[in-house]
Amino acid sequence: MGEFAGGPASPSPDRGVEPVHTGRPALAEAERVSKRYGETVALDRAHITIGQGEAHALVGRNGAGKSTLVSILTGLQAPDDGEVRFAGAPAPRLSDRDAWRARVACVYQKSTIIPELTVAENLFLNRHERNRLGLVGWRSLWRKAAELLEMWSVDVDVRRPAGELGVEGRQFVEIARALSFGARFIILDEPTAQLDGGAISRLFQRMRAMREQGVTFLFISHHLQEVYEICDTVTVFRDARHIVTAPVAELPQADLVAAMTGEAAGLRQNAARPAVRPDASVVLDVQGLTGGAYHEVDLRVRSGEIVGLAGLGGSGKTELAETIVGLRAPRAGAVRVAGGRPRPGSVPASLGAGVGFVPRDRHHQGLVPLMSVADNATMTVPERLGTAGFVSGRRRDELAREMIGNLEIKTPGPELPVSGLSGGNQQKVVMARALANDPRLLVLITPTAGVDVRSKEFLLGKVEEIAGNGTGVVIASDELDDLRLCDRVLVLFHGRVVAELAAGWHDHEMVAAMEGIDLDA
């Protein structure tokens, strides 16, 4: 496995382990691969070898070269130098798309499923069998689609519109579609970023079953605990180079993070936060709040306090947070912010009351991709950009530059379209907009989903800094690292608060509460 591990592109201080030899034949290899875009070096003599039948993790900070490697491994672009091989044979010509589809497929974080078409149509897009009259044979299509999903144990109605599927269902359909071309090498790009704990467990179960059927996975994730749960081998890229390849079981998590960051530092350890004064003003007062997914929730957050909302999918934590910020209207109960009662179901009213908000999905809820960094960061504060409804470009860019500096957003300037940023920097733009109105209350939903380790640390550190300046914070997440900095965490199960854990909780306590398990029973 490790023929290339620790080679020329791996500075010796970062190697950490000896080259890996798994005994598995190589299914896919990239050797001494380089790629430039103008002056930017995206890959510098990078290499990776994925063994037949394994789950191989590829990790690294944003900008490490992972996305460029994926585009080369899937034939979307050619390397400037180096070679790609499948089962020892050179990769096909870029123009031979059928040959590439028969070897490798990528399921991206952003779904490629067409929501207006049925599951069957998505599975066999542009491959519909037609009769003598040129008409699609629907019964044959449905039968083939059902047989394909049954083969890979995907329980989805093939006649159902794909747009009705959740993230989990769309992913399984995409995997099945890739396998239908004959590929047995699947790249999963941040597959868990939008999944709850139960869906992640089901994905991992399906991956294990597919591996037994001869499928190989390259697993790309920012969530290192998932790497240790599902993968055999891990490869680290940093600054466009290969750093180390090692068996997961032989690479401590602290060493993995050090390889990713280039620093001899372990995982984030949250220092004890100063206790919130009991006489601190109440910035959020929720009483008897009831909606479709949650019931009779009471919650108070004081100035400078960080309160977590934890729970698995269907627990109601996300819907509760979205109600607090005005994305949803409750059926009963009241939300008061800094003593005022913003109109239920109104985001502008919540913003006016002093709420800042980071939504759960930056791609669909947080950003306008074709607009600039400046426009995205300042769209909630038009009153600061001009008078009489007119926006001053100078004022906007000045404010944006201040935000870029404060959030350490890596961009050549405020005019760059936000789609040109890495995932971590896009999330920083969303955070910048949430802070633009100097909120009394900041509500964040899965704030570190799909970002690299350093961006995650920075964002969580910024949350602590904001709370230290007197802002109340609510974090709705099932990511344990997001919840560790909270003064207390309310755990929801089937829509009701079933536990409240003070800072210093153990992982098994939190996970048990989220699963509805009473350890004292």
C-alpha positions as CSV (number, residue, x, y, z in Angstrom):
1,M,0.0,0.0,0.0
2,G,2.7,2.4,1.0
3,E,4.9,2.2,-2.1
4,F,4.8,5.9,-2.3
5,A,4.1,6.7,1.4
6,G,6.9,8.9,2.8
7,G,8.4,9.5,-0.6
8,P,10.1,12.7,-1.9
9,A,6.9,14.8,-1.3
10,S,6.8,13.9,2.4
11,P,9.2,16.0,4.5
12,S,10.8,13.6,7.0
13,P,9.6,15.4,10.1
14,D,6.0,14.8,9.1
15,R,6.2,11.1,8.2
16,G,5.5,9.8,11.6
17,V,5.1,6.1,10.5
18,E,6.8,3.7,8.1
19,P,5.3,3.1,4.6
20,V,2.1,1.0,4.6
21,H,1.9,-2.5,3.2
22,T,-1.6,-3.9,3.4
23,G,-1.1,-6.9,1.1
24,R,-4.0,-5.7,-1.0
25,P,-3.4,-5.2,-4.7
26,A,-3.6,-1.6,-5.8
27,L,-7.0,-0.7,-7.3
28,A,-6.2,3.0,-8.0
29,E,-2.9,4.9,-7.9
30,A,-1.8,8.4,-8.5
31,E,2.0,8.7,-8.7
32,R,4.0,12.0,-8.7
33,V,1.0,14.0,-9.8
34,S,1.4,17.7,-10.2
35,K,-1.2,20.4,-11.2
36,R,-0.9,24.2,-11.5
37,Y,-3.4,26.9,-12.2
38,G,-1.3,29.9,-13.2
39,E,0.9,30.7,-10.2
40,T,-1.1,28.4,-7.9
41,V,0.3,25.0,-7.2
42,A,-2.7,22.7,-6.5
43,L,-0.7,19.5,-6.4
44,D,3.0,19.0,-6.1
45,R,4.3,15.5,-6.9
46,A,1.5,14.1,-4.8
47,H,0.7,10.4,-4.6
48,I,-1.8,8.0,-3.2
49,T,-2.5,4.2,-3.6
50,I,-5.9,2.8,-2.8
51,G,-5.9,-1.0,-2.2
52,Q,-8.6,-3.3,-3.5
53,G,-11.6,-3.6,-1.1
54,E,-10.4,-1.1,1.5
55,A,-11.9,2.1,2.9
56,H,-9.2,4.7,2.5
57,A,-9.5,8.1,4.0
58,L,-8.1,11.3,2.4
59,V,-7.9,14.2,4.8
60,G,-6.3,17.6,4.8
61,R,-7.2,21.2,5.4
62,N,-9.0,23.2,2.7
63,G,-6.6,24.0,0.0
64,A,-4.5,20.9,0.6
65,G,-5.2,19.5,-2.9
66,K,-7.9,16.9,-2.2
67,S,-10.5,18.3,-4.6
68,T,-7.8,18.6,-7.4
69,L,-6.8,15.0,-6.8
70,V,-10.4,13.9,-7.0
71,S,-10.9,15.7,-10.3
72,I,-7.8,13.9,-11.7
73,L,-8.8,10.5,-10.3
74,T,-12.2,10.8,-12.0
75,G,-10.9,12.0,-15.3
76,L,-12.3,15.5,-15.2
77,Q,-8.9,17.0,-15.9
78,A,-5.4,15.7,-16.6
79,P,-2.4,16.2,-14.4
80,D,0.4,18.4,-15.7
81,D,2.8,15.7,-14.7
82,G,2.6,12.2,-13.1
83,E,0.5,9.2,-13.8
84,V,-2.9,7.7,-12.8
85,R,-3.4,3.9,-13.0
86,F,-6.3,1.6,-12.3
87,A,-5.5,-2.0,-11.4
88,G,-2.0,-1.4,-12.8
89,A,-3.2,-0.2,-16.2
90,P,-2.9,3.5,-17.3
91,A,-6.0,5.6,-16.9
92,P,-8.2,6.0,-20.0
93,R,-8.1,9.1,-22.3
94,L,-10.1,12.0,-20.8
95,S,-12.5,11.9,-23.8
96,D,-13.5,8.2,-23.1
97,R,-16.1,9.0,-20.4
98,D,-17.6,5.5,-20.5
99,A,-14.2,4.0,-19.6
100,W,-13.9,6.4,-16.7
101,R,-17.4,5.6,-15.5
102,A,-16.6,1.9,-15.5
103,R,-13.6,2.5,-13.2
104,V,-14.5,5.2,-10.8
105,A,-17.3,7.5,-9.6
106,C,-17.6,10.3,-7.1
107,V,-20.6,11.1,-4.9
108,Y,-20.1,14.8,-4.1
109,Q,-21.3,16.7,-1.0
110,K,-23.5,18.7,-3.4
111,S,-26.0,16.2,-4.9
112,T,-26.1,15.7,-8.7
113,I,-29.5,14.1,-8.5
114,I,-32.2,15.9,-10.7
115,P,-35.1,16.4,-8.3
116,E,-37.8,16.8,-10.9
117,L,-37.1,13.3,-12.3
118,T,-38.0,10.0,-10.6
119,V,-35.5,7.8,-8.9
120,A,-35.6,5.4,-11.9
121,E,-35.0,8.2,-14.4
122,N,-32.0,9.4,-12.3
123,L,-30.5,5.9,-12.2
124,F,-30.6,5.5,-15.9
125,L,-30.4,9.0,-17.2
126,N,-29.6,9.1,-20.9
127,R,-29.6,5.3,-20.9
128,H,-33.4,4.7,-21.3
129,E,-34.3,1.7,-23.3
130,R,-36.7,2.6,-26.1
131,N,-39.1,0.5,-28.2
132,R,-39.5,0.4,-32.0
133,L,-41.5,3.6,-31.9
134,G,-38.7,5.4,-30.0
135,L,-40.8,5.5,-26.8
136,V,-39.3,4.9,-23.3
137,G,-40.3,1.4,-22.0
138,W,-41.3,2.6,-18.5
139,R,-42.1,-0.9,-17.1
140,S,-38.7,-2.2,-18.2
141,L,-37.0,0.9,-16.7
142,W,-38.8,0.5,-13.4
143,R,-37.9,-3.2,-13.3
144,K,-34.2,-2.5,-14.0
145,A,-34.1,0.3,-11.5
146,A,-35.7,-1.8,-8.8
147,E,-33.4,-4.7,-9.5
148,L,-30.4,-2.4,-9.3
149,L,-31.4,-1.0,-5.9
150,E,-32.3,-4.4,-4.6
151,M,-28.8,-5.7,-5.6
152,W,-27.2,-3.0,-3.4
153,S,-29.8,-3.1,-0.6
154,V,-31.1,0.4,-1.2
155,D,-34.8,0.6,-0.1
156,V,-36.2,3.4,-2.2
157,D,-39.3,3.5,-4.4
158,V,-38.0,3.9,-8.0
159,R,-41.2,5.7,-9.1
160,R,-40.8,8.4,-6.5
161,P,-39.7,11.9,-7.5
162,A,-36.0,12.2,-6.4
163,G,-36.7,15.6,-5.0
164,E,-38.8,14.0,-2.2
165,L,-35.7,12.0,-1.0
166,G,-33.7,13.2,1.9
167,V,-29.9,13.7,1.8
168,E,-29.4,10.1,2.8
169,G,-31.7,8.7,0.1
170,R,-30.1,10.8,-2.6
171,Q,-26.6,9.6,-1.6
172,F,-27.6,5.9,-1.8
173,V,-29.2,6.5,-5.2
174,E,-26.1,8.2,-6.5
175,I,-23.9,5.3,-5.2
176,A,-26.2,2.8,-6.9
177,R,-26.1,4.8,-10.2
178,A,-22.3,4.8,-10.1
179,L,-22.2,1.1,-9.5
180,S,-24.6,0.5,-12.5
181,F,-21.8,1.7,-14.9
182,G,-19.6,-1.1,-13.6
183,A,-17.4,1.0,-11.3
184,R,-16.3,-0.7,-8.1
185,F,-14.3,2.3,-6.8
186,I,-16.4,5.0,-5.2
187,I,-15.1,8.4,-3.9
188,L,-17.3,9.8,-1.2
189,D,-16.7,13.6,-0.8
190,E,-17.9,14.8,2.6
191,P,-20.7,12.3,2.6
192,T,-21.7,12.9,6.2
193,A,-21.7,16.7,6.2
194,Q,-25.5,17.0,6.1
195,L,-26.4,13.7,7.8
196,D,-27.5,13.2,11.4
197,G,-26.0,10.5,13.6
198,G,-28.5,7.8,12.6
199,A,-28.1,8.4,8.9
200,I,-24.3,8.3,9.3
201,S,-24.5,4.9,11.0
202,R,-26.7,3.6,8.2
203,L,-24.2,4.9,5.6
204,F,-21.4,3.1,7.3
205,Q,-23.3,-0.1,7.5
206,R,-24.0,0.1,3.8
207,M,-20.3,0.8,3.1
208,R,-19.3,-2.3,5.1
209,A,-21.8,-4.4,3.2
210,M,-20.7,-3.0,-0.2
211,R,-17.1,-3.7,0.7
212,E,-18.0,-7.3,1.2
213,Q,-19.4,-7.2,-2.3
214,G,-16.1,-6.0,-3.7
215,V,-16.5,-2.2,-3.6
216,T,-13.6,0.1,-2.7
217,F,-14.1,3.5,-1.1
218,L,-12.0,6.7,-1.0
219,F,-13.5,8.6,2.0
220,I,-13.0,12.3,2.2
221,S,-14.1,13.9,5.5
222,H,-13.2,16.7,7.9
223,H,-14.7,14.6,10.8
224,L,-11.7,12.7,12.0
225,Q,-13.7,10.4,14.4
226,E,-15.4,9.0,11.3
227,V,-12.1,8.2,9.7
228,Y,-11.3,6.1,12.8
229,E,-14.7,4.4,12.7
230,I,-15.0,3.4,9.0
231,C,-11.5,3.5,7.4
232,D,-8.5,1.1,7.3
233,T,-6.0,3.5,6.0
234,V,-5.6,7.3,6.0
235,T,-3.6,9.6,3.7
236,V,-2.9,13.2,4.7
237,F,-2.3,16.0,2.1
238,R,-1.0,19.4,3.2
239,D,-0.1,22.4,1.0
240,A,-0.6,20.4,-2.2
241,R,1.7,17.6,-1.1
242,H,1.4,14.0,0.3
243,I,2.5,14.0,3.9
244,V,1.8,10.6,5.3
245,T,-0.1,7.3,4.6
246,A,-0.7,5.0,7.6
247,P,-3.0,2.4,8.9
248,V,-5.7,4.2,10.9
249,A,-5.2,2.0,13.9
250,E,-1.5,3.0,14.1
251,L,-1.9,6.7,13.8
252,P,-3.0,8.5,17.0
253,Q,-5.6,11.3,16.4
254,A,-3.2,13.9,17.7
255,D,-0.5,12.9,15.2
256,L,-3.1,12.9,12.4
257,V,-4.0,16.5,13.3
258,A,-0.4,17.4,13.5
259,A,0.2,16.0,10.0
260,M,-2.7,18.0,8.7
261,T,-1.7,21.3,10.2
262,G,2.1,21.0,10.3
263,E,2.1,21.8,14.0
264,A,2.9,19.4,16.9
265,A,-0.5,20.1,18.5
266,G,-3.3,17.8,19.5
267,L,-7.0,18.3,19.2
268,R,-8.7,21.3,20.6
269,Q,-8.9,21.2,24.4
270,N,-11.4,23.7,25.7
271,A,-10.3,25.6,28.8
272,A,-12.8,26.1,31.5
273,R,-14.9,29.2,30.7
274,P,-15.6,31.7,33.4
275,A,-19.0,31.1,35.0
276,V,-21.8,33.3,33.7
277,R,-22.9,35.7,36.3
278,P,-26.3,34.8,37.7
279,D,-27.4,38.4,37.5
280,A,-26.4,38.7,33.8
281,S,-29.2,39.9,31.6
282,V,-31.5,37.4,29.8
283,V,-31.0,37.7,26.0
284,L,-33.3,34.8,25.1
285,D,-36.4,33.6,27.0
286,V,-38.3,30.7,25.4
287,Q,-41.4,29.6,27.2
288,G,-43.7,26.6,26.3
289,L,-42.5,26.6,22.7
290,T,-44.3,24.0,20.6
291,G,-44.0,23.2,16.9
292,G,-44.3,20.3,14.6
293,A,-41.1,18.7,15.7
294,Y,-40.7,19.9,19.3
295,H,-43.0,20.2,22.3
296,E,-43.2,22.5,25.3
297,V,-39.6,23.7,25.4
298,D,-38.4,26.2,28.0
299,L,-35.0,27.8,27.5
300,R,-33.2,30.8,29.0
301,V,-29.9,32.1,27.7
302,R,-28.0,34.9,29.6
303,S,-25.6,37.4,28.2
304,G,-22.2,35.7,27.7
305,E,-23.7,32.2,28.0
306,I,-23.3,29.4,25.4
307,V,-26.1,26.9,25.4
308,G,-26.2,23.8,23.2
309,L,-29.2,22.0,21.7
310,A,-28.2,18.4,21.0
311,G,-30.1,15.5,19.5
312,L,-30.2,13.2,16.5
313,G,-32.2,13.6,13.3
314,G,-35.9,14.0,14.2
315,S,-35.1,15.2,17.7
316,G,-36.4,18.7,16.9
317,K,-33.2,20.6,17.8
318,T,-32.8,22.2,14.3
319,E,-36.5,23.1,14.0
320,L,-36.4,24.7,17.5
321,A,-33.3,26.8,16.5
322,E,-35.0,27.8,13.3
323,T,-38.0,28.9,15.2
324,I,-35.9,31.1,17.5
325,V,-34.5,33.0,14.5
326,G,-37.9,33.4,12.8
327,L,-37.5,30.8,10.0
328,R,-40.5,28.9,11.4
329,A,-43.5,30.0,13.4
330,P,-44.4,28.0,16.5
331,R,-47.8,26.5,17.2
332,A,-47.7,27.7,20.8
333,G,-45.4,29.4,23.2
334,A,-43.3,32.6,23.0
335,V,-39.8,33.7,22.1
336,R,-38.5,36.9,23.7
337,V,-35.1,38.4,22.7
338,A,-33.6,41.0,25.0
339,G,-37.0,41.6,26.5
340,G,-38.8,42.1,23.1
341,R,-41.0,39.7,21.3
342,P,-40.2,39.6,17.6
343,R,-43.0,38.6,15.3
344,P,-43.2,34.8,15.0
345,G,-42.0,33.4,11.7
346,S,-40.2,36.6,10.6
347,V,-36.5,36.6,10.1
348,P,-36.4,40.4,9.6
349,A,-38.1,40.9,12.9
350,S,-35.6,38.6,14.6
351,L,-32.7,40.5,13.0
352,G,-34.2,43.7,14.1
353,A,-34.4,42.3,17.7
354,G,-30.7,41.6,17.7
355,V,-30.4,38.0,16.5
356,G,-27.5,36.8,14.4
357,F,-27.9,33.4,12.6
358,V,-25.7,30.8,10.9
359,P,-28.0,28.3,9.1
360,R,-27.4,24.6,8.8
361,D,-26.6,24.5,5.1
362,R,-24.4,27.2,3.7
363,H,-24.9,26.0,0.1
364,H,-28.7,26.4,0.1
365,Q,-29.5,28.7,3.0
366,G,-26.3,30.7,3.8
367,L,-24.8,32.0,0.6
368,V,-25.7,33.5,-2.8
369,P,-22.8,31.8,-4.8
370,L,-22.6,34.3,-7.7
371,M,-22.6,37.3,-5.5
372,S,-19.3,38.7,-4.1
373,V,-17.9,38.1,-0.6
374,A,-18.7,41.7,0.2
375,D,-22.4,41.4,-0.9
376,N,-22.8,38.1,1.0
377,A,-21.2,39.4,4.2
378,T,-23.2,42.7,4.4
379,M,-26.6,41.9,3.0
380,T,-28.2,41.9,6.5
381,V,-27.1,45.5,7.3
382,P,-28.1,47.7,4.3
383,E,-28.6,50.6,6.7
384,R,-24.9,50.7,7.2
385,L,-24.1,50.9,3.5
386,G,-25.9,54.0,2.5
387,T,-29.0,56.2,2.8
388,A,-32.4,56.3,1.2
389,G,-32.1,52.7,0.0
390,F,-28.9,53.3,-2.0
391,V,-25.8,51.2,-1.4
392,S,-22.4,52.8,-1.4
393,G,-19.9,50.4,-2.9
394,R,-17.1,52.1,-1.0
395,R,-18.9,51.7,2.4
396,R,-19.8,48.1,1.5
397,D,-16.2,47.1,0.6
398,E,-14.8,48.9,3.7
399,L,-17.1,47.0,6.0
400,A,-16.4,43.8,4.1
401,R,-12.6,44.3,4.4
402,E,-13.1,44.8,8.2
403,M,-15.0,41.5,8.3
404,I,-12.4,39.7,6.2
405,G,-9.7,40.7,8.6
406,N,-11.7,39.9,11.7
407,L,-12.7,36.4,10.5
408,E,-9.3,35.8,8.7
409,I,-11.1,35.0,5.4
410,K,-8.6,34.0,2.7
411,T,-9.7,35.9,-0.4
412,P,-7.8,38.2,-2.8
413,G,-10.5,40.9,-2.2
414,P,-14.1,41.6,-1.3
415,E,-15.2,41.5,-4.9
416,L,-14.4,37.8,-5.4
417,P,-17.6,35.7,-5.9
418,V,-18.1,33.7,-2.8
419,S,-18.3,30.5,-4.8
420,G,-14.5,30.9,-5.4
421,L,-13.7,30.4,-1.7
422,S,-12.9,27.1,0.0
423,G,-15.6,25.6,2.3
424,G,-14.0,26.8,5.5
425,N,-13.8,30.4,4.1
426,Q,-17.3,30.3,2.8
427,Q,-18.5,29.4,6.3
428,K,-16.5,32.3,7.7
429,V,-18.4,34.6,5.4
430,V,-21.7,33.2,6.8
431,M,-20.4,33.8,10.3
432,A,-19.3,37.4,9.3
433,R,-22.8,38.2,8.1
434,A,-24.3,36.8,11.3
435,L,-22.1,39.1,13.3
436,A,-22.6,42.2,11.1
437,N,-25.4,43.6,13.2
438,D,-23.6,43.2,16.5
439,P,-26.1,40.6,17.7
440,R,-27.3,40.3,21.3
441,L,-28.1,36.6,20.5
442,L,-26.2,34.4,18.1
443,V,-27.8,31.2,16.9
444,L,-25.7,28.6,15.0
445,I,-26.8,25.3,13.5
446,T,-24.1,22.7,12.8
447,P,-21.6,25.6,12.4
448,T,-18.6,23.5,11.5
449,A,-20.2,21.1,9.0
450,G,-17.9,20.5,6.0
451,V,-15.0,22.6,7.1
452,D,-11.4,21.7,7.7
453,V,-9.8,21.2,11.2
454,R,-8.2,24.6,11.4
455,S,-11.3,26.5,10.2
456,K,-13.3,24.5,12.7
457,E,-11.0,25.5,15.5
458,F,-11.0,29.1,14.4
459,L,-14.8,29.3,14.2
460,L,-15.3,27.7,17.6
461,G,-12.7,30.0,19.1
462,K,-14.6,33.0,17.5
463,V,-17.8,31.8,19.2
464,E,-16.0,31.8,22.6
465,E,-14.7,35.3,21.9
466,I,-18.1,36.6,21.0
467,A,-19.6,35.1,24.1
468,G,-16.8,36.6,26.2
469,N,-17.9,40.0,24.9
470,G,-21.4,39.5,26.2
471,T,-23.4,37.9,23.4
472,G,-25.6,35.0,24.2
473,V,-25.1,31.9,22.0
474,V,-27.2,28.9,21.1
475,I,-25.5,26.1,19.2
476,A,-27.8,23.4,17.7
477,S,-25.6,20.4,16.6
478,D,-24.9,16.7,17.1
479,E,-21.2,17.3,16.6
480,L,-19.6,16.7,20.0
481,D,-16.8,19.2,19.3
482,D,-19.3,21.9,18.6
483,L,-21.0,21.2,22.0
484,R,-17.9,21.0,24.2
485,L,-17.5,24.7,24.5
486,C,-21.1,25.1,25.8
487,D,-21.8,26.0,29.4
488,R,-24.7,23.5,29.3
489,V,-26.4,21.4,26.7
490,L,-30.1,20.6,26.4
491,V,-30.6,17.2,24.8
492,L,-33.8,16.7,22.8
493,F,-35.3,13.3,22.0
494,H,-38.4,13.0,19.8
495,G,-39.1,16.6,20.3
496,R,-38.8,16.9,24.1
497,V,-35.9,18.0,26.3
498,V,-34.8,14.8,28.1
499,A,-31.6,15.9,29.7
500,E,-29.5,18.9,30.6
501,L,-25.8,18.3,30.8
502,A,-23.4,20.8,32.4
503,A,-20.0,21.5,31.0
504,G,-17.5,18.7,31.6
505,W,-19.8,15.9,30.3
506,H,-18.3,12.7,29.0
507,D,-18.9,11.6,25.4
508,H,-20.8,8.4,26.5
509,E,-23.2,10.6,28.6
510,M,-24.0,12.8,25.7
511,V,-24.4,10.1,23.1
512,A,-26.6,8.0,25.5
513,A,-28.9,11.0,26.1
514,M,-29.1,11.7,22.4
515,E,-30.1,8.1,21.8
516,G,-32.7,8.3,24.5
517,I,-30.8,6.0,26.9
518,D,-31.0,6.5,30.6
519,L,-27.6,5.3,32.0
520,D,-28.9,5.5,35.6
521,A,-31.9,3.2,34.9
